[in-house]
Amino acid sequence: MAWDYKRYGLIPDPVHKSHLNELTGEYGCAKRFRYQRDAEFAPAADGGAPEKALNYHLACGTAAHETIARALNNVAVRERILAGQTIAEERIRATFEHELRVAADGRDIDWRDESADAVIGERIAMVQGVFATLPKYVEGIVAVEPGFIVQLEGVWYSGHIDLVYVPRGLPDALGICDWKSGESKPHPIELAHSWEAGIYSAALQRGVFLPRERVSLTRRSDGDWRGQCGAVDITRRSRWQAERDGLEDALKLIAAGNELGGQFTLEQYPARVYHVHMRDFVPYVKAGTKNAKRPEDLEYYGLEREAKVKYTAGEWRGPGWLPVHLHENDIARLAHRTRNVIGTVRMGRFIDFVREHCQRCPFARDCLTGGYSARGDELAELESNLKKAGL
């Protein structure tokens, strides 16, 4: 069955923020997105065998998220963290390494040219930084990585939010934050107009949520994973995919008017939104100087204007918590922007973005030769061969 792009954004095929990044982002490509969706709806004959090696960025990012989620879902550990108590590094490391094995699911991890010990050490420092700074911003925890589905002007969106919480000093308000382990730190303009923060904020006010724990996961005898949630019963190659797809399928049923139990609404626009740049918590290896000019960096270093600052070995690189400035009135603009993108998809217009990254794209061969027309001697030879073949 081919992907019906004309129905993109309806309940059976909701929009993800990752889709929007792929369609419009700096490293995205609309043509690649089309190939990816076609592959999802028409799986390979081998059943979609998992890749031989898992990229370390993906594996370690998943392990870091899961380590944080496990801690915050454990009431005793959560209370210690919010009280400002330190969680032993050995305990964090043991949990992270366990989650890394779960993420790999028997596959090798491709560390490229990086040291596995160094990368793991950095991720553990990131998790430690999140735990150390959480009490400054978070009074209480409402939900950890709940899934959601929300409708904006006739278009459905789904996803999950890393943390929904009660902000420190605002007992009647709600906040959301997103853990990020990547290298780059987005510009404040990019943060304020990102698909991610906009959709998540709208979901908090208008969407329906379902705890990820509602999906029951079991390992089948053939190694695949079974995800069950109410009437939903799916099988996927990876544990992570079974959980995420099971949660989304359950949310689709809820959006269609079915009652599964466990769903909830919050009906508040967030008073606080943060992009948590966890790499700020990886300590400097040696001393140096740098220019502090971002608003959150000026506050972190106690400055009123841009200036050079000195840092020492072992010191954090920054505050980590980057505020995203959004207002409830921004929902209308979000709906307008996304409608333009989704309208382009529904018209079947998938523009290729040809560049150096094409050499790593699994669809490059078909994409880069699509629309090719033989000419001259090549055309004559092709016609002769077709005639000999009786075609």
Residue, then its C-alpha position, 0 to 999 in steps of 0.5 A: m500500500a502506497w502512502d496517501y500524501k493527500r490525507y496527510g495530517l488527518i487522524p490516521d496520519p498525524v503530523h510529527k515535528s520531525h516531519l516538519n524539520e525534514l520538510t523545512g529544516e536546514y538538513g531536511c529534504a522534502k524528496r527524501f521525506r517522500y521516499q521515507r514515507d513510501a518505505e513506511f507504508a510499503p515495507a521491504a520484502d525482508g520485513g524491515a530488518p534492523e540496521k546492522a549498527l546503531n549510530y552512537h548519537l541515536a543510541c546515547g540520546t535515547a539512553a540519556h532520555e530513558t535514564i532521566a525518565r526512569a529517575l523522574n518516574n521513581v517517586a523516591v528518586r524524584e523527591r531526592i532530586l527536587a530536594g537538591q540531593t545528589i544522585a550517585e554517579e555510579r547509579i546514574r552510570a549503571t542505569f545509563e549503560h543498561e538503557l544503552r543496551v536496551a536501545a541497541d537491542g542486540r545491535d552493535i553501536d557505531w562509535r565512528d571515530e569517537s571513544a565510547d568511554a568518552v562519549i558515555g562519560e559526557r552523557i552521564a555528565m549531561v544527566q547529572g547536570v539535569f538532576a542538579t539544575l532541576p530544583k531551580y526550575v521545577e516545583g513538581i512533576v505532572a507527567v514524564e514523556p506522555g504522548f499527545i494528539v492535538q488538532l489545529e485548524g483541521v490538522w492533527y499532530s502527535g508526539h510526546i513531551d519530555l517533561v510537563y511540570v509545575p514551575r518553581g514559584l508558579p503553583d497554578a501554572l504549567g511548564i514544559c521542557d525538552w532534553k537535547s543532547g546535540e552539539s548546536k545551540p539554537h539561536p533564540i529566534e529559532l527557539a521561539h519559532s521552532w515547530e517543536a515548542g509551538i506544537y508542544s505548547a498548543a498540545l498542552q492547552r488543546g490536546v489529549f495526553l496518554p501516559r507511555e506506561r499505558v503501552s504494555l511491551t512484551r518480547r516475542s519468541d522471534g525477537d520482535w516486540r509486541g505493543q498493546c494498549g486497549a484495542v491496539d496490538i502491534t508488532r515492531r522490530s524494536r522495543w522503542q518503536a513498539e512503544r511509540d507506535g503503540l502509543e500513537d495508535a492508541l491516541k488516534l483511537i482516542a481522537a476518533g472518539n474511542e475511550l481507552g482509559g488513562q487519557f487526560t487533558l491539561e487545558q493550559y498554555p505553558a507559562r514556562v517553556y525550556h529547551v534544555h541544552m544538556r551539553d552545557f553540563v559537560p565540563y570544560v577540559k581546560a581553562g580558557t576565555k569566550n564571548a558571552k552574548r546570549p541573554e541566558d549566558l549573560e544572566y548565568y555569568g552575572l553580566e549586563r552586556e556582551a563581554k569576554v569571560k574566563y572559565t576553568a577546567g571542570e566548569w560547566r559551559g553554560p546554564g543549560w536551560l534556554p528559555v523559549h519565549l512563546h505566547e498563547n497568541d502564537i498558536a494562530r501563526l503556528a497553524h498558518r505556517t504548518r498549513n502552508v507546509i502540509g498543503t504543499v505535501r497534499m499537493g504532492r510537491f516534494i522538492d529535492f535538496v541536492r547537496e553533499h549529504c546526498q551521498r549518505c542518503p539511502f534513496a540517493r540512487d533513485c532520487l538523483t536519476g529520477g526524470y533522466s532521459a537518454r539522448g543521442d547514441e545512448l538513446a539509439e542503443l537503448e532502442s536497439n536493445l528494446k527491439k531485440a528484446g521484443l519490447 
